């Protein structure tokens, strides 16, 4: 969730558990917290709906590259073709509350349609 650091932010620090730290910093503390909720409803033997909500606070901006609070709301559908192929399209809305974190730091929110196909073997 959130934006990746762009060229104006600090580089990803090795051994810092994925935190963006200031150059030359020997230790990096990147506080954050999140809460997530999933609700799924089986519609048939082959179909289910997913509702996903998440709140994430990147307190110093060292996890995503932007210091802000985020929320994400997702509606997804899963459809099994037999027992080996799962199609999962989703519609997701993401919002940053304190600073613009999307489209190179110019927008506060984004709407995404995505899908994947999982092959079980």
N, C-alpha and C positions, 0 to 999 in steps of 0.2 A: 504494500500500500504506500502511496506517496510518490514523490519524485526521486529520481536518482540525482546525485550531485552533478552539477554542471561544471564548466571550466572555471567558474568564479569561486568555488568552494574548495576547502582543503581536500587533499588526496586521501584515499582510503588507507588507513594506518595498518601495517602488517601486525598480526597478533592482537588486534584490538576488538575482536569479535564483531567485525563488520561496522565499526564506528568510523565516522569521518572526524579526524582529530586535527588540531592546529599543527602546522609544520614545526618539526623539532620537539614536539611534545613527547616526553618519554613514557608517560602513562596517560590513559584516556578513560574518562568516566562518561558514559553516554546514557543518562537516565531516560527511561521511557516506561510507559505502562499501557495496557490495552485490555479491553473486554470484548468478547465475541459471542454471538448467539447463532446457532443453526437450528432451523425447524424444517423437517422434511416430512412430506406426506406421500405415501404410496397411493398411486391412482389405479394401477393395474399390475399385473404380473411383470409388465415390461416398462412401466412409466412411473416417474416420481417427480414431484416439485420440491425445490429447495428455496428457502428464504434465509438469507444470511445478513446479519447486521454486525458492524464492528465500530468501535471507538478506539482511537489510538492517539496518545499524546507523546510526541517527540519533543521532550522538554527543552533540550539544547539544540535540536536539529542535527544531531550527530548520527542518527540512524537513517534518515531519509535524505538529508542534505538541506532540509527546510525546517526551521523552528516553528512548529504550529501543531494544532490539534486537528485530527482527521476523523471523518466518519465515512463508512462505506455501507451501501445497501444494495443487495443483489437478489435478483429473482432468476432462478435457473430451472431447467427441465432436464431430466435424464431419461433416455430411451435405450433399452437393451434390444439389440438385434441378435436373437438367439441367446447363447450364454457366453459369447466371446467378444462382442463388439458393443461398446457403450458410447453413445453420442450425448454430449453435454453442452448445449448452447446456454448462454446466460446474458442478462442485461444488468449492468452494474453502474451505479451512480456513486461518485467519490467527491468529497468536499473537504477543503482545508479552511480553517476558521480564522486564523490569525495572520497568515501571510499567504500570498499566491504561491502554490507549489506545483502547478501543472502548466504544460505548454511553455517550458523554459522559464518558469517563474512569472508568467503573465496572467494566469487564470486561477480562480479560486475553486473551480470544480470541473469535472469532466464526466461524460456519459460514454460508456463503453459497451459494445456488443462483441462478445467473444464466444468461441466454441472450441471444443477439443473432441477427439475420438480416442478412446482407450481400447487397446487390443489386449484381451486377457488370454494368455497361453500357458 
